[in-house]
Amino acid sequence: MENPEKKADNSRRNFIKNTALASSVFIVPRHVLGGVGFTAPSDQLNIAAIGAGGKGISDIKNASVNGRERVVALCDVDFSGSAAQSVKNFPDAKRYQDYRVMLDKEKDIDAVTISTPDHVHGPAAAFAMQRGIHVYVQKPMTHNIREARMLTQMARDQKVVTQMGNQGGSNPLLGMIQKWVDSDKLGAISKVQIWTNRPVWPQGNTFPQPDPSQKPDDLAWDLWLGPSKKIPYTPNLHPFNWRGWWEYGTGALGDVGCHLVDIPFRTLGLHYPKDAECSVGAVYSQMWTPDYHPEGCPASSFITLHFDATDKSKAPIEMTWSDGGIRPSHPDIIPADHDIGGAESANGVLIIGEKGIISTNINDSSPLMPKLYLNDGTTEFGPETEDFPEPEYGHQRKWVDACKAGFASKEHKELTSSFDYAGPMTETVLMGNLAIRSYMLRKENAKGKTEYYGRKKLLWDGEKMQITNLEDANQFVGRTYREGWEV
């Protein structure tokens, strides 16, 4: 005879996953079971973390909503590191090192947070969604454009609730920028300039040397590699410095670009870019020739993307991105003693129209501080401090509430970074990386000299997901996977 408790839990999970198709379910009222503030077990979400250290600590903690939901399992390749904090926060959660084993064994998981290095985002999210599990995935949503397109469609097909972890998208102060755009304060908007002081990790140098003798005893190195090619243990990759290497990370764009690009992409209603072009800073050898490392991100880059006009922008948009501490010139309309973007102008966004400029900061920082400068001398500034009652603007809690309400619910449609939005935005961010990697394409010409043949404006067919004027660039739309880790 089936265990009554297991039968009840299976009914609860089926309800949560199929709310969009069901109209009601029997849930014992809270006041009957435990008084005011009590959450009935049948009304709790069973959540697991894939990547329990680093950013995963706050992601799973915020998704638990102060214990309102159940954290039933934690997965991490090394629980001796920062993931130990999640174990301390949720001592009763079962522990795994392989998310595939966890999701196949723990049949009652309703939703997962994914806070791994970038190269695991797509495979882990796909593995979960194929099992009908709701997913919250850290930014960037995926490691490459192909994965973003596939996961966006998979979420629709599987009818699962999704959210990307660019928590600044839930910052209410973005509403000020949206209001300025929608009320035509700037007139026709034709240019966006974005910049950052990233990278703040090693980038632009030679790949670190393997040294298996240094591998920490508790680190499951092969599981950390995941879909990437198998190599011996290499120091200075785990737990953080992987960001600057294409096999695992997505550089400054994948890190802070998902916050900065999000602001104009969201408020101007942008879609796929039409083209991409870039230049990068190079390390010079003793022969005074540029030395580019095709397996790694450059120390600095400058990227230009063009977009068609939208209902909100009213004119074609040119978007530029610069990293490595390179920032645009200070506009004359903004007083010389005012920072552009954030503090000390280290990161920022300028949205430039015919009537003025919006200057703002990375949208997950405190404060966002949107500023409006008009040609007639009018200014309007956001608050100098932010005071919101929930951590990270309730970004994870809203996702949890939407998981309970269902795929077709109002709550899911109102999420600021469900895959329907985050997918195209992530593709735009990763188009910059496609341009960088194409810029480094080289071959030896008939005269025996190195020819960099990818240094051109790349024309992009967004619907077909294809560069139309340089076939070799299309190798960077996706990636090669190790067997057993495919998307």
C-alpha positions, 0 to 999 in steps of 0.5 A: 500500500502506498505511503499516505505521506508520499501520496500527499506530497506527490499530489502537492507537487503535481498541483504546483507544476500544473497550476496553469491547467488546474482550477483548484486543489484541496489545501488544508487552511493555514488557520486550521493547522497552525494559526496565523502565519503558518504555511501548510506543508501542502502549500510549500514549494520544495526547492533545491540549489544547483551551486550552493556557494558564492551567489548561490548562498543568497539565491537559495536563501532568498528563494526560501522566503525566510523559511516559508518554503522548503529547501530539500536539497543542495548541490555543489562540487565543493562543500568545503568552500563557501557552499558550507554557508548554505549547509549551515543555513539549511542543515536538513537539506540533502547534499549532492555533487552532481545535479543530474543525480540529485534531480533523478533521485529527488522526485519531489523537487518543484523548483531549482536555483542555478548559481554555477559558473556560466558554462553549466547554466544551460545544461543544468537548466535544460536538465531540470526543465525536461523534468518539469521543474521550474528554474531560476538561473543566474545571469547570464541565462546561458553561456552562448546564443544557441542555448538561450534560444533553445531554453526560451522555447523549452520553457514554453514547451514544458510550461515551467516558470523561469527567472534569470538572476539579474535582480536589478530588473526588479528594482522599482527605480527602473520605473522612473527611466521607463516613465521618462522614455514613455513620456517622450522626455528625450524625444527620438532616442538614437544612441546608448553608451554603456561602460564598466570597470570590469574585469576585476579578475585576471583576464587577457593573459595566458591560460593557467597551467594544470597542476593536479597535485594542488586539487582540493580533496573535496572538489569534484573537478570533473563535475566542475568541468561539466560540458567543457573539455576534459583537462587536468585540475588547473588552479586559478579557475575554481571558484571565481577566475573562470570568468575570463576564459571562453570555455567556462565564462562570458567575460565582463559582458556576461557578468555586469553586462546583464545588468547594464544592457538590461536597462536600455534593452528593457526601457526601449523595447529592443529586440535582436541587434542587426549587426555587431562590430568590435575592437579589443585591447591587446597584450604586445609581445617582445616583437611588438606584435599583438598577442591575442589569446583565442581561448580567453577574453581580452583585457578590454574591448569596445563593441557597437551594436545596431537595432531597428527602431521600436515603438519606444525609441522611434529611431534606429539605435546605436549601442556601444559597450566598453569594458576594461575601465574605458568610458565615454566622454563626459557629455556637455549637457551634464555638469563637469562635476557630476558623475556619469553613471555610477560613483566615480563613473566606474559603470554606467549607461547613457541613453541619448535623445534629441532633447536630452540624456538619461544617466544611470548606474548598474541596476543592481547597485544601491543606489540606482540613481537615475538622472535626467538632463534636458537641453533646456536645463531641466533636471530630474533625479532619482533618490540618493538612497534606496530603501526596499523591504526585501533583499534584491527587490524580491526578485527570487520571492516573486519567482517562487510566488509565480511557481505556485501560481503557474506558468499561465499566471499573472504572476509569471507574466509580470516577472521582470526576467522570465525567459521570454524576456531574458532569452533575447536580452541574453542573446544581445549581450552574448552577441558582443562576445561573438564579435570579440571571438570573431575579431580574434580569428586569424590565419596565415596568408599567401605571404606567410603573414598573420591575417585577422580576417574576422575584423569586420561588421558582422551582419546578424539574422536574428530570426535565423540565428546566423551571421550572414557575411562571415561563416566562420563566426557562426561557430561561436553561436553555440559550443561543443559539449562533452558527452553526457552534458549536451543541451 
